[in-house]
Amino acid sequence: MTARAQDPYYNVLKYGARNDSTKLSTAAIAKAIAAASKAGGGTVYFPAGKYLTGPIHLKSNITIEVGAGAVLYFSTNFDDYLPFVQTRYEGIDINGFSPLFYAYKAQNITIKGRGTIDGQGKKWWDFAEGESRRREDSKWQQEFRRQNTEALELLKPNVPGVMQRGFLRPPFIQPMYCKNVLIEGITIRNSPFWTVNPEFCENVTVTGVTITNPKSPNTDGINPESCRYVHISNCHISVGDDCITIKSGKDKAGRNMNVPAENYTITNCTMLSGHGGVVIGSEMSGGVKKIAISNCIFDGTDRGIRIKTARGRGGVVEDIRVDNVVMKNIRDQIIVLDMQYDKTTPEPVSERTPRFRNIHFSNITAEGNQAGLLNGLVEMPIENVTFSNLNLDTKQGFTVKEARNIALHNVQVNCTTGPAVRVENVRQLWLDGIRGTTVAAPLLELTNTEDASVYNSFPAAGTETFLKLKGANTRNIVLQNNNLKYVKLPVSRDTDVTEAVVGP
């Protein structure tokens, strides 16, 4: 998008900024924004050159345009990010360091251009991972505790270690409670913490953005949290944590705010280094719903699509669609739905209990360590998940535990260790057109599985056993229209399997 002809440009050089990085230009940039705001809005422009600045606070109807050849270097002096502002850190609402770009209850704000913004995050990373772990009495930590007594009280008795230490790095771009947010074309690097992190915003577009945060802790790429109507497209991301993450608050703090992440589209993105390609959670206590992910490439992320939570979070993840995705060099799982991200013991269903339901994957080609992991809770199984038209080359196949109403249609898994599909404590299972290769293992293994249909499958030549049944609670297993021509043993069952009914 380009500025409209009637929008005046406010060149920061005319307000005292220096483009040779010899002077901190924070005040000059603020003057340019104030002048544009007084006129009703406009474009604050950075021509080519190198700028040194502290945090930039946007107002309504302001566009920040970083021209080609311009680089904004953000100060490494922590004091420049004082006074504290209202912000959110890993799903918990706090007062903390000002984000590098910040807006609060603004409308029609834009950050765009062919230039670069550099957070110079290494000093933040080093202090957070080093000094702040050895001592908790720096002036910034003392100020954090002074201003966040209520937030810390709300977290008891399980106050996260990072909150106890009290040195919380600022996100790079964080609009709070804003409408009509556009981030376009910019190159972003070396974020102190999460990179693009809109909170409680409506109508957010992030397009054509390149994010690079090499060898850095917790530097997620794009984290829209508790927002609605979010559009992420044409981005290239390589970071020190998750590439794109969808969140909505953490535990009781997130449930108290109770603002879901909803109506997101993610398309035409490439994701390289990162703990996960697209991740939902684990801070999802406000709920996550109506998410569409399509036409993306993951190459080298630790995991592909990852949805994670734990007891204590609460919230519901539902109505998720993932389609037309290619993944390569995935270190761990290609697809993860894990409700035991933190190991806990079963408890009665309550507001603390999370739910995963109505999640659908289709048209995926992938290569990685494990095809997939679905890991529900005994008291709240994963519900209504389908996989359609998948072609996967992996070491391990699918593992599905504590789930209901699970279907795999036209899925090929070529794995070298264990079954292509291993199921445990699942009810209502459809395995339709399962193909693939295994080594010294059955193609399918069902343990304590009830009401399952296995049909239209065609195991590869050399398959020793097609289906292995285990567990005293395995029952009502129906086989139909499977081509077992190349299988030595169609069905194997353990001695404790007494009620399984195997059809033709």
Stockholm file with secondary structure:
# STOCKHOLM 1.0

chainA/1-504         MTARAQDPYYNVLKYGARNDSTKLSTAAIAKAIAAASKAGGGTVYFPAGKYLTGPIHLKSNITIEVGAGAVLYFSTNFDDYLPFVQTRYEGIDINGFSPLFYAYKAQNITIKGRGTIDGQGKKWWDFAEGESRRREDSKWQQEFRRQNTEALELLKPNVPGVMQRGFLRPPFIQPMYCKNVLIEGITIRNSPFWTVNPEFCENVTVTGVTITNPKSPNTDGINPESCRYVHISNCHISVGDDCITIKSGKDKAGRNMNVPAENYTITNCTMLSGHGGVVIGSEMSGGVKKIAISNCIFDGTDRGIRIKTARGRGGVVEDIRVDNVVMKNIRDQIIVLDMQYDKTTPEPVSERTPRFRNIHFSNITAEGNQAGLLNGLVEMPIENVTFSNLNLDTKQGFTVKEARNIALHNVQVNCTTGPAVRVENVRQLWLDGIRGTTVAAPLLELTNTEDASVYNSFPAAGTETFLKLKGANTRNIVLQNNNLKYVKLPVSRDTDVTEAVVGP
#=GR chainA/1-504 SS CCCCTTSCEEEGGGGTCCTEEEEECHHHHHHHHHHHHHTTCEEEEECSEEEEECCEECCTTEEEEECTTEEEEECCCGGGGCSCEEEEETTEEEEESCCSEEEESCEEEEEEESSEEECCTHHHHHIIIIIHHHCSCSHHHHHHHHHCHHHHHHHTTCCCHHHHHTCCCCCSEEEESCEEEEEESCEEECCSSCSBCCBSCEEEEEESCEEECTTCTTCCSBCCBSCEEEEEESCEEECSSCSEEEBCBCHHHHHHHCCCEEEEEEESCEECSSSEEEEECSSBTTCEEEEEEEEEEEESCSEEEEEECCTTCCCEEEEEEEEEEEEEEEEEEEEEEESCSSCCCCCCCSTTCCEEEEEEEEEEEEEEEEEEEEECCSSSCEEEEEEEEEEEEEEEEEEEEEEEEEEEEEEEEEEEEEEEEEEEEEEEEEEEEEEEECSSSCSEEEEEEEEEEEESCCCCTTCSEEEEEESTTCEEEEEESCCCTTCSEEEEECTTCCBCCCCC
#=GC SS_cons         CCCCTTSCEEEGGGGTCCTEEEEECHHHHHHHHHHHHHTTCEEEEECSEEEEECCEECCTTEEEEECTTEEEEECCCGGGGCSCEEEEETTEEEEESCCSEEEESCEEEEEEESSEEECCTHHHHHIIIIIHHHCSCSHHHHHHHHHCHHHHHHHTTCCCHHHHHTCCCCCSEEEESCEEEEEESCEEECCSSCSBCCBSCEEEEEESCEEECTTCTTCCSBCCBSCEEEEEESCEEECSSCSEEEBCBCHHHHHHHCCCEEEEEEESCEECSSSEEEEECSSBTTCEEEEEEEEEEEESCSEEEEEECCTTCCCEEEEEEEEEEEEEEEEEEEEEEESCSSCCCCCCCSTTCCEEEEEEEEEEEEEEEEEEEEECCSSSCEEEEEEEEEEEEEEEEEEEEEEEEEEEEEEEEEEEEEEEEEEEEEEEEEEEEEEEECSSSCSEEEEEEEEEEEESCCCCTTCSEEEEEESTTCEEEEEESCCCTTCSEEEEECTTCCBCCCCC
//
